[in-house]
Amino acid sequence: MKKIVLSEYYEGLSNSDKKEFRENVMKQTDMSQATFYYKMRNGNWKTLEKKQISQILNRDQEDIYLK
């Protein structure tokens, strides 16, 4: 499967899909919206957060670059 860069994937989504993805990540990781945007800008996701994001995207963790 093709590898993706999370920030590029997110930027390519429609506004409604961005909202759905953001809300899913925030709910699964128990983070605020400000923290979500900070992590999207800086790519400093924790291992557990990366695992949860890979589950949301239905992809292997190794296929997702977080910067």
One Martini backbone bead per residue (centre of mass of N, CA, C, O) as a GRO file, in nm:
protein
   67
    1MET     BB    1   0.099   0.034   0.019
    2LYS     BB    2   0.081   0.358   0.013
    3LYS     BB    3   0.237   0.618   0.135
    4ILE     BB    4   0.171   0.875   0.386
    5VAL     BB    5   0.115   1.212   0.460
    6LEU     BB    6  -0.074   1.344   0.693
    7SER     BB    7  -0.082   1.647   0.615
    8GLU     BB    8  -0.153   1.594   0.314
    9TYR     BB    9  -0.406   1.436   0.356
   10TYR     BB   10  -0.561   1.653   0.514
   11GLU     BB   11  -0.544   1.883   0.295
   12GLY     BB   12  -0.711   1.696   0.078
   13LEU     BB   13  -0.957   1.747   0.225
   14SER     BB   14  -1.247   1.825   0.296
   15ASN     BB   15  -1.400   2.004   0.530
   16SER     BB   16  -1.582   1.770   0.631
   17ASP     BB   17  -1.352   1.557   0.649
   18LYS     BB   18  -1.175   1.710   0.844
   19LYS     BB   19  -1.375   1.718   1.075
   20GLU     BB   20  -1.411   1.413   1.106
   21PHE     BB   21  -1.116   1.342   1.155
   22ARG     BB   22  -1.059   1.532   1.391
   23GLU     BB   23  -1.283   1.417   1.579
   24ASN     BB   24  -1.176   1.130   1.588
   25VAL     BB   25  -0.899   1.191   1.704
   26MET     BB   26  -0.993   1.346   1.957
   27LYS     BB   27  -1.157   1.112   2.074
   28GLN     BB   28  -0.936   0.879   2.073
   29THR     BB   29  -0.709   1.085   2.230
   30ASP     BB   30  -0.807   1.314   2.415
   31MET     BB   31  -0.802   1.597   2.251
   32SER     BB   32  -0.762   1.899   2.153
   33GLN     BB   33  -0.773   2.115   1.896
   34ALA     BB   34  -0.504   2.256   1.949
   35THR     BB   35  -0.338   1.995   1.964
   36PHE     BB   36  -0.397   1.889   1.688
   37TYR     BB   37  -0.270   2.129   1.530
   38TYR     BB   38   0.009   2.108   1.651
   39LYS     BB   39   0.068   1.816   1.553
   40MET     BB   40   0.029   1.874   1.252
   41ARG     BB   41   0.265   2.083   1.232
   42ASN     BB   42   0.499   1.896   1.400
   43GLY     BB   43   0.473   1.568   1.426
   44ASN     BB   44   0.436   1.490   1.761
   45TRP     BB   45   0.349   1.192   1.790
   46LYS     BB   46   0.245   0.938   1.957
   47THR     BB   47   0.228   0.607   1.942
   48LEU     BB   48  -0.074   0.581   2.017
   49GLU     BB   49  -0.175   0.793   1.816
   50LYS     BB   50  -0.074   0.650   1.563
   51LYS     BB   51  -0.244   0.400   1.601
   52GLN     BB   52  -0.520   0.543   1.592
   53ILE     BB   53  -0.486   0.668   1.313
   54SER     BB   54  -0.448   0.403   1.157
   55GLN     BB   55  -0.733   0.301   1.228
   56ILE     BB   56  -0.896   0.530   1.101
   57LEU     BB   57  -0.744   0.478   0.810
   58ASN     BB   58  -0.681   0.177   0.758
   59ARG     BB   59  -0.363   0.151   0.839
   60ASP     BB   60  -0.045   0.118   0.859
   61GLN     BB   61   0.192   0.269   1.043
   62GLU     BB   62   0.424   0.250   0.819
   63ASP     BB   63   0.228   0.427   0.604
   64ILE     BB   64   0.279   0.676   0.812
   65TYR     BB   65   0.355   1.007   0.800
   66LEU     BB   66   0.376   1.275   1.055
   67LYS     BB   67   0.483   1.537   0.858
   0.00000   0.00000   0.00000
